[in-house]
Amino acid sequence: FVLDPEQPGLSHGRDFEAEARIAPHSHPRGQLLWAAEGVLRVTTEGAIWIVPASHAVWIPGGYVHQLVTETEARTRNLYIDPSIPVRPHTPGCCMLQLTP
């Protein structure tokens, strides 16, 4: 996980089979996670989100989270360097609706 204000946003995409799991983990960058196709289950301490392709989950840096794919899924991620304030007045994870 690169920490570099000169690279404030990094993106990553990945395809998963149904019921794939990523073990609980955290990273220093904030993460906007969504499925271009499929349905995701994102678990953090104290919350579980079922995320259809119309929504995304914002996960601040340092939050332990786990991903399970409910269906085959094509995930997309945008990782934001901690030097960039994102949702500074709303701490914690949240679900957001995506629009075109």
C-alpha positions as CSV (number, residue, x, y, z in Angstrom):
1,F,0.0,0.0,0.0
2,V,1.7,3.1,-1.3
3,L,1.5,6.3,0.9
4,D,2.2,9.2,-1.4
5,P,0.3,12.5,-1.6
6,E,1.7,12.9,-5.1
7,Q,-0.4,9.9,-6.0
8,P,-3.6,10.7,-4.1
9,G,-5.8,8.1,-5.8
10,L,-5.0,4.6,-6.9
11,S,-7.4,2.2,-8.6
12,H,-7.7,-1.5,-8.7
13,G,-10.2,-4.0,-10.2
14,R,-10.6,-7.7,-9.6
15,D,-13.0,-10.5,-10.7
16,F,-14.2,-13.0,-8.2
17,E,-16.1,-16.3,-8.2
18,A,-19.3,-16.6,-6.1
19,E,-18.6,-17.0,-2.4
20,A,-15.0,-15.8,-2.7
21,R,-13.5,-14.4,0.6
22,I,-10.8,-11.9,1.4
23,A,-9.7,-12.4,5.0
24,P,-10.1,-9.5,7.4
25,H,-7.5,-6.8,6.8
26,S,-6.9,-3.1,6.8
27,H,-4.7,-0.7,4.9
28,P,-3.6,2.9,5.4
29,R,-5.5,4.4,2.5
30,G,-9.2,4.9,2.5
31,Q,-11.1,2.6,0.1
32,L,-14.2,3.1,-2.0
33,L,-15.3,-0.4,-2.9
34,W,-18.1,-1.4,-5.3
35,A,-19.1,-4.2,-7.7
36,A,-19.5,-3.2,-11.3
37,E,-21.3,-6.6,-11.5
38,G,-22.5,-8.8,-8.8
39,V,-23.3,-8.4,-5.1
40,L,-20.7,-8.0,-2.2
41,R,-20.9,-8.5,1.5
42,V,-18.6,-6.2,3.4
43,T,-18.1,-6.8,7.1
44,T,-16.5,-4.4,9.6
45,E,-16.5,-4.4,13.4
46,G,-20.1,-3.9,14.3
47,A,-21.6,-3.7,10.7
48,I,-22.4,-5.8,7.7
49,W,-23.3,-4.3,4.3
50,I,-24.9,-6.1,1.4
51,V,-23.7,-4.1,-1.6
52,P,-25.5,-4.3,-4.9
53,A,-23.9,-2.9,-8.1
54,S,-25.8,0.4,-7.5
55,H,-23.9,1.1,-4.3
56,A,-20.4,1.4,-2.9
57,V,-18.9,1.2,0.6
58,W,-16.5,3.9,1.9
59,I,-13.9,2.3,4.3
60,P,-11.6,4.8,6.0
61,G,-7.9,3.9,6.3
62,G,-7.1,1.6,9.2
63,Y,-10.6,0.0,9.5
64,V,-10.5,-3.8,9.6
65,H,-12.9,-5.2,7.0
66,Q,-13.6,-8.4,5.2
67,L,-15.1,-9.0,1.7
68,V,-17.3,-12.0,0.7
69,T,-18.8,-12.2,-2.8
70,E,-22.5,-13.3,-2.7
71,T,-22.4,-13.9,-6.5
72,E,-19.8,-13.8,-9.2
73,A,-18.5,-10.2,-8.9
74,R,-16.3,-7.7,-10.7
75,T,-15.0,-5.4,-8.0
76,R,-13.6,-1.9,-8.4
77,N,-11.6,0.0,-5.8
78,L,-10.4,3.5,-5.4
79,Y,-7.8,4.0,-2.7
80,I,-7.3,7.5,-1.4
81,D,-4.1,8.7,0.3
82,P,-4.6,9.6,4.0
83,S,-3.3,13.1,3.2
84,I,-6.6,13.8,1.3
85,P,-9.5,14.4,3.7
86,V,-12.6,12.3,2.7
87,R,-15.7,12.6,4.8
88,P,-13.9,14.3,7.7
89,H,-17.1,15.1,9.5
90,T,-18.5,11.6,9.2
91,P,-16.1,9.1,10.7
92,G,-16.4,5.4,10.0
93,C,-17.6,3.3,7.1
94,C,-20.8,4.1,5.2
95,M,-22.7,2.9,2.2
96,L,-23.2,5.3,-0.8
97,Q,-25.4,5.2,-3.8
98,L,-23.6,5.3,-7.1
99,T,-24.8,7.5,-10.0
100,P,-23.7,7.7,-13.6
